[in-house]
Structure formats: C-alpha cells, structure tokens
Amino acid sequence: MTNDHLIRPCMHEIEIAAEKFGILDQMPLGVCILRSDFVVLFWNRCLEDWTHLSRGQVLGHKISDYFGDLNHPRYEMRLKSIFSGGPPTIFSAQLHPHFIPAYLPDGQRRIQRTTVTAIPALTEGDYYALLSIQDVTELSQQVQDYRKMRDRALAEVQERQRAEAALRSQEEQLQAVFDAVPGFVSWVNSDLRYLGVNRHLADTFSLTPDHFIGQDVGFMKASPSFADFMRQFIASPEPAASQVIEAYVNDTTRSYLIVAQKYQQGHAAVSVGIDITDRKQAEEEVRKALAKEKELSELKSRFVTMTSHEFRTPLTTILSSAELLEHYGHKWTPDKKLTHIRRIQGTVKHLVQVLEDVTLIGKAEAGKLQLQPVPLDLVEFCHGLIEELQLSLGQHHSLVFTHQCPNLNVCMDEKLLRHILTNLISNAIKYSPNCGIVTVNLVCQDSSAIFQIKDQGIGIPLADQEKLFEAFHRAQNVGNISGTGLGLAIVKRAVDLQGGEITVNSQVGEGTMFTVTLPLSV
C-alpha cells in the first residue's frame, strides 16, 4: 500500500461522524460511513472485532484499499448512486454474502446482509453512504432453496420504501437505521418515559411507534424486569450497561439481551434488545444433557462399586465351599456336606435376587415395568408374607403384624406389593442390629390402604433422606451392613406405578417408620 492511495478527509468530518453516530458502537451490527470518494469516515467496534482492522488503520483511507473486491463495477455503480441521494440499496446475503469479508473464530466467512442508505453530508446537496452490515451466518444456513427471487425483490422494495420516508431529516435517518435492526430499540428520557421506539418493537406489540412516546417504560407491563433495569441504569453513573431480561411477547415468555447506552450527557439513553430465547433454550438443553450424562456416569460408578462389594464375597463363599467339597467331601459326613451345599444354594439365591433387583430397576427406568393388578385378600396376603419372613428371623427379632381391615378385598399388583413390603420389612430387620421389634400396621382410610413399617434400628441421617430413593444410594451410617442400595429405589418405583405415596420419618439411633399409601383399586 502506497501513500498515493491514502486520502485524508477533513478531521472535522471524522470527529462529527464519531460524535453523531457513536451510539452505533453498541449495535450488534457492522456499521461504517463512506464519503463520496469512498473514504471511510466511521468504523464501529463491531467491524473492528469482525475484520481485526482498527479505526486507526481504516479511518481516512479508501475502503477498497482493504477490500479490493469493492472496486468491481457491480459494487461501485450501486454505491455511487447512494452519493447522489438515491434510494437505499440492499446487498442480499444470497447474492453478496461477503460484502466486507470477515471471519468467525472457526475460520468460516461470515455471511452478511448489507443495507446502504444515503445520509446528508456536511456540504448541502452532498450525501454520505451509511453501510449497515448484519451477520446472518446462522440464519443463512437455515434458509431453504425454495425461497424465490420474487420474495427477495419484494422485501427489497419494502425496505426501500421505508428508507425513502426516513430520509427527510436526521431523526428519520437514524429511525430508518434502527428500524432495520432485528431487535427492540427504544429511546428513554431521564424521567423514564419513551422518546421513541423502532418499528420492530411497536409491531411486535401491535402498536404504532407514536403510541410509545411520552409513556412510562413500564406502561405495557410486558416486562417488569426491563422497567427495573432501565430505572437502575438511569439512576446509576455508568454510561453503559447490559442485562438479560424476560418479556411476555405474543402469549409466550421470551428472553432478551438488553444493551443500553446513555447520551446527551446522561439525560437520555438508548437500549437495544436482541431475542436470545432460542439460544438460551439450546443452552438449557445442553445443560440438561450434561446433567443426565453426569447422572448416568454416577449411576454406573455406583453400580460398579455395588457389584464389586455384593458379588465378591458371595462368589468367594461359593468358590470356597465348592473347593472344600471337591478336596475333602469324601472325608466329610453327609451333614457337613449338606451344610456347604446349602451355603452355596443360599449364596446363589442372594446373587439371583441382586440381579433381579438390577433388572427390575432397569425396567422401571426404561418405562417397561408393567402394572398387573389382580383381586387380592389384603389381610391374608400380609399374614402369609409376614409368616415367610418370620421363618428367616430366628430368635433375634420380633415381627408383629396388626391391622384394622378385616376381610379386605382389593385389586392390586401382587408382585409389586410383595416387592414393597418385603424390601421395607427386610430393611427394618437388617438395620436393627441390636434386635428389637419390627411392627407392620395396616389401616384402611378413604379408599386407600396405609402400611406403616416401624423399627427400632439405627435410623437414617437427615442428609441422606433426600436421596433415599435413588438407585445405589446408601446412608452414611450403615457401616459394614451389606446392601445394594436398590431396595428403596425399587419400592419407590413400585409405589409410583400404582399411584401411591411413600414417606419416611426417622431419627438416628431411634429408629425409622415408612408409611406407604396405596389405592385399594389400581
């Protein structure tokens, strides 16, 4: 680049452009102003970020010194018509996707939609060209091939008609620029009343721009958070501020990034709101996916830990008894052989039960656990189940069943009910290491069966009660008491599937009572 290509405009023009259009620094659009000789008078921060060309490099130089493609007649002729006061012209993203080439962080070129508007120059009868460049990369990727040239031509005509009406004065020129912004733009006085809004904001609420003028910022009540933000901003000494707010628009709540800038020595402010609802929803979906992935990872880790503990000892027992039978069985009495055979059988049953519990949890998580209600004499069922469990207790615990529901016929899922009561009673026994009484009470009330299983065991710490029904979770005070952490998770899912409820009341060292409420007919 040589000095022959460098044309220095009057510093007065650059200073006036900076003062007059400095507010455009806050816009999420690329904005520059060209003199009729294509010398750059204004270059906003957005273009600095996009092109990595600072104002110091660009101001006072011909734009074609940096972007040689603009010397092409198809650009030069259309831009020169603007300097004669011609109507606005649009360089569409389809035909001119890289008007001022700029790159995204991934190296991809930004796809741009450029609107060029004539604005009065300092010299009467002359015009500058104001270039408003919108990054439509994401939007362009979603554009379908079926969009026809006729639609684009109609959009350009409508844009040109609106811009022609805006060229009557400086205020109308700025209004036209902000009307092209795909967001909410408003001007607010220090008394928190609207000075004006852009058409997009007015149209969204089915009002005219004039309807806003003189109204308090909170008059529509569509966004109390926006009104609060503007009150705090106007009252603060800060020249600029930003915040994400919510607004009720077209019967839905949407999120907007609000950027505000003061002008007129702090006596007024302009705000720009960009709809980020879709982006926030995408971020929320990503967060949920990550949380779900983390939860699955934790479940896998708990499962590995559980299987390591619950399978190692039983398998060791089976292997030990099998080896002893192999090497010494011929020397043992039949009773001693039978003892080891029963030990193997009992251990295998335990492992089978663990696998059945894991399978049941898997079905419940996958939504494949089916409800199969059958007619059932509830009291008789409970008596039978209590007798089965009593046989395995020996002399260390007492299991007491009481009821207030004689001859109660219900329609419940017998298999799920067995899972519920067996797990709760077994836990009451297992976590009562100092023996004691385990009571099971059945009450009928308001078309519901209420089961209360109470023990005098170690109790459950309050911190663990919140995660009590999560798979593989075990309370911190269980010590060496074996368990998979699946029992209560199975109980919870079985209760939920039958439309019931389960609650727990427990204190460490004083015991626990679970209350299960199930409808008499499911």
Rosetta blueprint (number, residue, H / E / L):
1 M L
2 T L
3 N H
4 D H
5 H H
6 L E
7 I L
8 R L
9 P L
10 C L
11 M H
12 H H
13 E H
14 I H
15 E H
16 I H
17 A H
18 A H
19 E H
20 K H
21 F H
22 G H
23 I H
24 L H
25 D H
26 Q H
27 M L
28 P L
29 L L
30 G E
31 V E
32 C E
33 I E
34 L E
35 R L
36 S L
37 D L
38 F L
39 V E
40 V E
41 L E
42 F E
43 W E
44 N L
45 R H
46 C H
47 L H
48 E H
49 D H
50 W H
51 T H
52 H L
53 L L
54 S L
55 R H
56 G H
57 Q H
58 V H
59 L L
60 G L
61 H E
62 K E
63 I H
64 S H
65 D H
66 Y L
67 F L
68 G H
69 D H
70 L H
71 N H
72 H L
73 P H
74 R H
75 Y H
76 E H
77 M H
78 R H
79 L H
80 K H
81 S H
82 I H
83 F L
84 S L
85 G L
86 G L
87 P L
88 P L
89 T E
90 I E
91 F E
92 S L
93 A L
94 Q L
95 L L
96 H L
97 P L
98 H L
99 F L
100 I L
101 P L
102 A L
103 Y E
104 L L
105 P L
106 D L
107 G L
108 Q L
109 R E
110 R L
111 I L
112 Q E
113 R E
114 T E
115 T E
116 V E
117 T E
118 A E
119 I E
120 P E
121 A L
122 L L
123 T L
124 E L
125 G L
126 D L
127 Y E
128 Y E
129 A E
130 L E
131 L E
132 S E
133 I E
134 Q E
135 D E
136 V L
137 T H
138 E H
139 L H
140 S H
141 Q H
142 Q H
143 V L
144 Q L
145 D L
146 Y L
147 R L
148 K L
149 M H
150 R H
151 D H
152 R H
153 A H
154 L H
155 A H
156 E H
157 V H
158 Q H
159 E H
160 R H
161 Q H
162 R H
163 A H
164 E H
165 A H
166 A H
167 L L
168 R L
169 S L
170 Q H
171 E H
172 E H
173 Q H
174 L H
175 Q H
176 A H
177 V H
178 F H
179 D H
180 A L
181 V L
182 P L
183 G L
184 F E
185 V E
186 S E
187 W E
188 V E
189 N E
190 S L
191 D L
192 L L
193 R E
194 Y E
195 L E
196 G E
197 V E
198 N L
199 R H
200 H H
201 L H
202 A H
203 D H
204 T H
205 F L
206 S L
207 L L
208 T L
209 P H
210 D H
211 H H
212 F H
213 I L
214 G L
215 Q L
216 D E
217 V L
218 G L
219 F L
220 M L
221 K L
222 A L
223 S L
224 P H
225 S H
226 F H
227 A H
228 D H
229 F H
230 M H
231 R H
232 Q H
233 F H
234 I H
235 A H
236 S L
237 P L
238 E L
239 P L
240 A E
241 A E
242 S E
243 Q E
244 V E
245 I E
246 E E
247 A E
248 Y E
249 V E
250 N L
251 D L
252 T E
253 T E
254 R E
255 S E
256 Y E
257 L E
258 I E
259 V E
260 A E
261 Q E
262 K E
263 Y E
264 Q L
265 Q L
266 G L
267 H L
268 A E
269 A E
270 V E
271 S E
272 V E
273 G E
274 I E
275 D E
276 I L
277 T H
278 D H
279 R H
280 K H
281 Q H
282 A H
283 E H
284 E H
285 E H
286 V H
287 R H
288 K H
289 A H
290 L H
291 A H
292 K H
293 E H
294 K H
295 E H
296 L H
297 S H
298 E H
299 L H
300 K H
301 S H
302 R H
303 F H
304 V H
305 T H
306 M H
307 T H
308 S H
309 H H
310 E H
311 F H
312 R H
313 T H
314 P H
315 L H
316 T H
317 T H
318 I H
319 L H
320 S H
321 S H
322 A H
323 E H
324 L H
325 L H
326 E H
327 H H
328 Y H
329 G H
330 H H
331 K H
332 W L
333 T L
334 P H
335 D H
336 K H
337 K H
338 L H
339 T H
340 H H
341 I H
342 R H
343 R H
344 I H
345 Q H
346 G H
347 T H
348 V H
349 K H
350 H H
351 L H
352 V H
353 Q H
354 V H
355 L H
356 E H
357 D H
358 V H
359 T H
360 L H
361 I H
362 G H
363 K H
364 A H
365 E H
366 A L
367 G L
368 K L
369 L L
370 Q L
371 L L
372 Q L
373 P L
374 V E
375 P E
376 L E
377 D E
378 L H
379 V H
380 E H
381 F H
382 C H
383 H H
384 G H
385 L H
386 I H
387 E H
388 E H
389 L H
390 Q H
391 L H
392 S L
393 L L
394 G L
395 Q L
396 H L
397 H E
398 S E
399 L E
400 V E
401 F E
402 T E
403 H E
404 Q L
405 C L
406 P L
407 N L
408 L L
409 N E
410 V E
411 C E
412 M E
413 D L
414 E H
415 K H
416 L H
417 L H
418 R H
419 H H
420 I H
421 L H
422 T H
423 N H
424 L H
425 I H
426 S H
427 N H
428 A H
429 I H
430 K H
431 Y L
432 S L
433 P L
434 N L
435 C L
436 G E
437 I E
438 V E
439 T E
440 V E
441 N E
442 L E
443 V E
444 C E
445 Q E
446 D L
447 S L
448 S E
449 A E
450 I E
451 F E
452 Q E
453 I E
454 K E
455 D L
456 Q L
457 G L
458 I L
459 G L
460 I L
461 P L
462 L H
463 A H
464 D H
465 Q H
466 E L
467 K L
468 L L
469 F L
470 E L
471 A L
472 F L
473 H L
474 R L
475 A L
476 Q L
477 N L
478 V L
479 G L
480 N L
481 I L
482 S L
483 G L
484 T L
485 G L
486 L L
487 G H
488 L H
489 A H
490 I H
491 V H
492 K H
493 R H
494 A H
495 V H
496 D H
497 L H
498 Q L
499 G L
500 G L
501 E E
502 I E
503 T E
504 V E
505 N E
506 S E
507 Q E
508 V L
509 G L
510 E L
511 G E
512 T E
513 M E
514 F E
515 T E
516 V E
517 T E
518 L E
519 P E
520 L L
521 S E
522 V L
